[in-house]
Amino acid sequence: MATGIIKQIFEDKWGEFKEKYPIRPTVLSEVKKMLTCKDMSEGYSKFCCPTCNEVRYVGFTCKSRFCTSCGRKA
């Protein structure tokens, strides 16, 4: 299974799904977190190697139980 396939399915179908079915507010919140997980526009950390001066940016994770990347338990 390709990395991020679940997230891609949600990005493609979530709007249509939530219009068709009643969704609890907590589910809406968790899905929103998952969809913005590691998104640089939501914030990031900058790491710089003091030896070679390579710079790397890492997007913040959502820490949601629902996220396939984070999978954090409550």
DSSP file (Angstrom, degrees, kcal/mol; ACC not computed):
  #  RESIDUE AA STRUCTURE BP1 BP2  ACC     N-H-->O    O-->H-N    N-H-->O    O-->H-N    TCO  KAPPA ALPHA  PHI   PSI    X-CA   Y-CA   Z-CA
    1    1 A M              0   0    0      0, 0.0     3,-0.1     0, 0.0     2,-0.0   0.000 360.0 360.0 360.0 132.4    0.0    0.0    0.0
    2    2 A A    >   -     0   0    0      1,-0.1     3,-1.5     2,-0.1     4,-0.3  -0.330 360.0 -96.4 -69.0 148.4    1.4    3.4   -1.0
    3    3 A T  T 3  S+     0   0    0      1,-0.2    -1,-0.1     2,-0.1     0, 0.0  -0.442 107.1  13.3 -64.9 132.2    2.3    5.9    1.7
    4    4 A G  T 3> S+     0   0    0     -2,-0.2     4,-2.3    -3,-0.1    -1,-0.2   0.565  81.6 130.1  83.0   8.9   -0.5    8.4    2.3
    5    5 A I  H <> S+     0   0    0     -3,-1.5     4,-2.2     2,-0.2     5,-0.1   0.884  73.7  50.4 -65.7 -37.7   -3.2    6.5    0.4
    6    6 A I  H  > S+     0   0    0     -4,-0.3     4,-2.2     2,-0.2    -1,-0.2   0.932 111.4  48.3 -64.5 -44.8   -5.7    6.8    3.3
    7    7 A K  H  > S+     0   0    0      1,-0.2     4,-2.6     2,-0.2    -2,-0.2   0.896 110.3  52.4 -61.6 -39.9   -5.1   10.5    3.6
    8    8 A Q  H  X S+     0   0    0     -4,-2.3     4,-2.2     2,-0.2    -1,-0.2   0.897 107.5  51.4 -63.7 -40.8   -5.5   10.9   -0.2
    9    9 A I  H  X S+     0   0    0     -4,-2.2     4,-2.5     2,-0.2     5,-0.3   0.927 111.4  47.8 -61.8 -44.5   -8.9    9.1   -0.1
   10   10 A F  H  X S+     0   0    0     -4,-2.2     4,-2.7     1,-0.2     5,-0.3   0.918 110.5  51.2 -62.6 -43.2  -10.1   11.4    2.7
   11   11 A E  H  < S+     0   0    0     -4,-2.6     4,-0.3     1,-0.2    -1,-0.2   0.892 116.0  42.4 -60.6 -38.5   -8.9   14.5    0.7
   12   12 A D  H  < S+     0   0    0     -4,-2.2    -2,-0.2    -5,-0.2    -1,-0.2   0.860 130.5  20.3 -75.7 -36.8  -10.8   13.3   -2.3
   13   13 A K  H  X S+     0   0    0     -4,-2.5     4,-2.4    -5,-0.2     5,-0.2   0.555  94.0  91.5-115.5 -11.0  -14.0   12.1   -0.7
   14   14 A W  H  X S+     0   0    0     -4,-2.7     4,-2.9    -5,-0.3     5,-0.3   0.898  87.4  51.8 -60.2 -45.1  -14.4   13.7    2.8
   15   15 A G  H  > S+     0   0    0     -5,-0.3     4,-1.2    -4,-0.3    -1,-0.2   0.922 113.7  44.1 -57.8 -46.2  -16.4   16.8    1.6
   16   16 A E  H  > S+     0   0    0     -4,-0.2     4,-1.3     1,-0.2    -1,-0.2   0.898 114.3  50.6 -64.6 -42.2  -18.9   14.6   -0.2
   17   17 A F  H  X S+     0   0    0     -4,-2.4     4,-2.2     1,-0.2     3,-0.3   0.921 108.9  49.0 -64.5 -46.2  -19.2   12.2    2.7
   18   18 A K  H  < S+     0   0    0     -4,-2.9    -1,-0.2     1,-0.2     5,-0.2   0.749 109.5  53.5 -72.0 -20.8  -19.8   14.8    5.4
   19   19 A E  H  < S+     0   0    0     -4,-1.2    -1,-0.2    -5,-0.3    -2,-0.2   0.825 114.2  42.3 -74.4 -32.0  -22.5   16.4    3.3
   20   20 A K  H  < S+     0   0    0     -4,-1.3    -2,-0.2    -3,-0.3    -3,-0.1   0.808 116.8  41.8 -85.9 -32.2  -24.3   13.1    2.9
   21   21 A Y  S  < S-     0   0    0     -4,-2.2     2,-0.3    -5,-0.1    -1,-0.1  -0.887  84.3-108.8-122.3 147.5  -24.0   11.7    6.5
   22   22 A P        -     0   0    0      0, 0.0     2,-0.4     0, 0.0    -3,-0.1  -0.586  38.8-165.4 -72.2 131.8  -24.3   13.2   10.0
   23   23 A I        -     0   0    0     -2,-0.3    -5,-0.0    -5,-0.2     5,-0.0  -0.966  19.8-118.8-123.5 134.2  -20.9   13.4   11.6
   24   24 A R     >  -     0   0    0     -2,-0.4     4,-2.0     1,-0.1     3,-0.5  -0.381  27.8-117.2 -66.3 148.0  -20.2   14.0   15.3
   25   25 A P  H  > S+     0   0    0      0, 0.0     4,-2.2     0, 0.0     5,-0.1   0.840 114.0  56.0 -56.3 -36.0  -18.2   17.2   16.1
   26   26 A T  H  > S+     0   0    0      1,-0.2     4,-2.3     2,-0.2     5,-0.2   0.883 107.0  49.2 -66.6 -36.1  -15.3   15.1   17.5
   27   27 A V  H  > S+     0   0    0     -3,-0.5     4,-2.6     2,-0.2     5,-0.3   0.916 109.5  51.8 -67.6 -42.6  -14.9   13.2   14.3
   28   28 A L  H  X S+     0   0    0     -4,-2.0     4,-2.1     1,-0.2    -2,-0.2   0.918 111.5  48.0 -57.3 -43.6  -15.0   16.4   12.3
   29   29 A S  H  X S+     0   0    0     -4,-2.2     4,-2.2     2,-0.2    -2,-0.2   0.918 112.3  47.5 -64.2 -45.8  -12.2   17.7   14.5
   30   30 A E  H  X S+     0   0    0     -4,-2.3     4,-2.3     1,-0.2    -2,-0.2   0.887 112.3  48.8 -66.3 -39.9  -10.0   14.6   14.2
   31   31 A V  H  X S+     0   0    0     -4,-2.6     4,-2.5     2,-0.2    -1,-0.2   0.903 109.7  52.4 -67.3 -39.9  -10.4   14.3   10.5
   32   32 A K  H  X S+     0   0    0     -4,-2.1     4,-1.2    -5,-0.3    -2,-0.2   0.923 110.2  48.8 -60.6 -43.3   -9.4   18.0   10.1
   33   33 A K  H >< S+     0   0    0     -4,-2.2     3,-0.5     1,-0.2     4,-0.4   0.933 111.5  49.6 -59.9 -46.3   -6.3   17.4   12.2
   34   34 A M  H >< S+     0   0    0     -4,-2.3     3,-1.1     1,-0.2    -2,-0.2   0.897 108.0  53.1 -61.1 -41.4   -5.4   14.4   10.1
   35   35 A L  H 3< S+     0   0    0     -4,-2.5    -1,-0.2     1,-0.3    -2,-0.2   0.750 114.2  42.0 -68.9 -23.0   -5.8   16.2    6.8
   36   36 A T  T X< S+     0   0    0     -4,-1.2     3,-1.9    -3,-0.5    -1,-0.3   0.308  82.8 134.1-104.8   8.7   -3.5   19.0    8.0
   37   37 A C  T <  S+     0   0    0     -3,-1.1    24,-0.2    -4,-0.4     3,-0.1  -0.387  82.0   0.5 -61.8 130.9   -0.9   16.7    9.6
   38   38 A K  T 3  S+     0   0    0     22,-2.5     2,-0.5     1,-0.2    21,-0.3   0.603  91.3 149.8  64.7  15.2    2.7   17.7    8.6
   39   39 A D    X   -     0   0    0     -3,-1.9     3,-2.0    21,-0.3    21,-0.3  -0.689  44.9-145.1 -78.9 121.6    1.3   20.6    6.5
   40   40 A M  G >  S+     0   0    0     -2,-0.5     3,-1.4     1,-0.3    -1,-0.2   0.775  97.0  64.2 -61.0 -27.4    4.0   23.3    6.5
   41   41 A S  G 3  S+     0   0    0      1,-0.3    -1,-0.3     2,-0.1     3,-0.1   0.695  98.3  56.3 -70.7 -16.0    1.3   26.0    6.5
   42   42 A E  G <  S-     0   0    0     -3,-2.0    -1,-0.3     1,-0.3    -2,-0.2   0.418 128.5 -74.6 -92.0  -0.4    0.2   24.8    9.9
   43   43 A G    <   -     0   0    0     -3,-1.4    17,-2.1    -4,-0.2    -1,-0.3  -0.276  50.7-159.6 120.9 154.3    3.6   25.3   11.4
   44   44 A Y  E     -A   59   0A   0     15,-0.3     2,-0.4    -2,-0.1    15,-0.2  -0.975  17.6-119.6-157.6 165.9    7.0   23.7   11.2
   45   45 A S  E     -A   58   0A   0     13,-2.6    13,-2.5    -2,-0.3     2,-0.5  -0.897  22.8-142.6-111.3 146.1   10.4   23.3   12.9
   46   46 A K  E     -A   57   0A   0     -2,-0.4     2,-0.4    11,-0.2    11,-0.2  -0.938  14.6-168.5-110.9 127.3   13.7   24.2   11.2
   47   47 A F  E     -A   56   0A   0      9,-3.3     9,-3.0    -2,-0.5     2,-0.4  -0.957   2.2-171.9-117.1 133.3   16.7   22.1   11.7
   48   48 A C  E     -A   55   0A   0     -2,-0.4     7,-0.2     7,-0.2     6,-0.0  -0.989  20.5-134.4-128.4 126.9   20.2   23.2   10.7
   49   49 A C     >  -     0   0    0      5,-2.6     4,-1.9    -2,-0.4     5,-0.1  -0.679   9.2-153.3 -79.1 122.7   23.3   21.1   10.8
   50   50 A P  T  4 S+     0   0    0      0, 0.0    -1,-0.1     0, 0.0     0, 0.0   0.720  91.3  49.7 -69.7 -19.4   26.2   23.0   12.3
   51   51 A T  T  4 S+     0   0    0      1,-0.1    -2,-0.0     3,-0.1    -3,-0.0   0.941 129.4  12.9 -83.8 -52.8   28.8   21.0   10.4
   52   52 A C  T  4 S-     0   0    0      2,-0.1     3,-0.1     0, 0.0    -1,-0.1   0.483  92.6-127.4-106.4  -3.9   27.5   21.1    6.8
   53   53 A N     <  +     0   0    0     -4,-1.9     2,-0.2     1,-0.2     0, 0.0   0.666  49.5 160.5  64.4  19.1   24.9   23.9    7.1
   54   54 A E        -     0   0    0     -5,-0.1    -5,-2.6    -6,-0.0     2,-0.4  -0.536  27.3-150.0 -69.2 136.5   22.1   21.7    5.6
   55   55 A V  E     -A   48   0A   0     -2,-0.2     2,-0.4    -7,-0.2    -7,-0.2  -0.917  14.7-175.6-112.9 135.2   18.7   23.0    6.5
   56   56 A R  E     -A   47   0A   0     -9,-3.0    -9,-3.3    -2,-0.4     2,-0.5  -0.996  11.4-154.6-131.8 136.2   15.7   20.8    6.9
   57   57 A Y  E     -A   46   0A   0     -2,-0.4     2,-0.5   -11,-0.2   -11,-0.2  -0.924   9.9-169.5-109.8 132.7   12.1   21.9    7.6
   58   58 A V  E     -A   45   0A   0    -13,-2.5   -13,-2.6    -2,-0.5     2,-0.1  -0.979  18.5-131.6-126.9 120.5    9.7   19.4    9.3
   59   59 A G  E     -A   44   0A   0     -2,-0.5   -15,-0.3   -21,-0.3   -19,-0.1  -0.374  31.7-102.0 -68.7 145.5    6.0   20.1    9.5
   60   60 A F        -     0   0    0    -17,-2.1   -22,-2.5   -21,-0.3   -21,-0.3  -0.354  35.7-127.2 -64.8 145.5    4.2   19.7   12.8
   61   61 A T        -     0   0    0    -24,-0.2    -1,-0.1   -23,-0.2   -27,-0.1  -0.543   7.4-130.3 -91.5 163.1    2.3   16.5   13.3
   62   62 A C        -     0   0    0     -2,-0.2     3,-0.1   -28,-0.1    -1,-0.1   0.731  21.5-147.2 -86.3 -23.4   -1.4   16.4   14.4
   63   63 A K        +     0   0    0      1,-0.2     2,-0.3   -30,-0.1   -29,-0.1   0.771  42.8 155.4  59.4  27.8   -1.0   13.8   17.2
   64   64 A S    >   -     0   0    0      1,-0.1     8,-1.1   -34,-0.1     3,-0.5  -0.616  51.3-137.1 -85.8 143.6   -4.5   12.6   16.5
   65   65 A R  T 3  S+     0   0    0     -2,-0.3    -1,-0.1     6,-0.2    -2,-0.1   0.805 106.5  55.0 -63.6 -28.6   -5.5    9.0   17.3
   66   66 A F  T 3  S+     0   0    0      5,-0.1    -1,-0.2   -36,-0.0     2,-0.2   0.705  83.5 102.9 -80.3 -22.2   -7.2    8.9   13.9
   67   67 A C    <>  -     0   0    0     -3,-0.5     4,-1.6     1,-0.1     5,-0.0  -0.416  62.7-149.0 -70.4 132.4   -4.1    9.8   11.9
   68   68 A T  T  4 S+     0   0    0      1,-0.2    -1,-0.1    -2,-0.2    -3,-0.0   0.710  99.3  47.1 -73.3 -19.3   -2.4    6.9   10.1
   69   69 A S  T  4 S+     0   0    0    -35,-0.1    -1,-0.2   -65,-0.0    -2,-0.0   0.886 125.9  25.0 -85.7 -45.1    0.9    8.7   10.5
   70   70 A C  T  4 S+     0   0    0     -6,-0.1    -2,-0.2     2,-0.1    -5,-0.1   0.927  71.4 177.6 -86.6 -51.6    0.7    9.7   14.2
   71   71 A G     <  +     0   0    0     -4,-1.6    -6,-0.2    -7,-0.5     2,-0.2   0.786  18.8 175.2  51.8  33.4   -1.7    7.1   15.5
   72   72 A R        -     0   0    0     -8,-1.1     2,-0.3     1,-0.1    -1,-0.2  -0.461  25.5-130.6 -74.2 138.1   -1.3    8.5   19.0
   73   73 A K              0   0    0     -2,-0.2    -1,-0.1     1,-0.1    -7,-0.0  -0.660 360.0 360.0 -89.7 145.6   -3.5    7.0   21.7
   74   74 A A              0   0    0     -2,-0.3    -1,-0.1    -9,-0.0    -2,-0.0   0.476 360.0 360.0 -70.1 360.0   -5.5    9.2   24.0
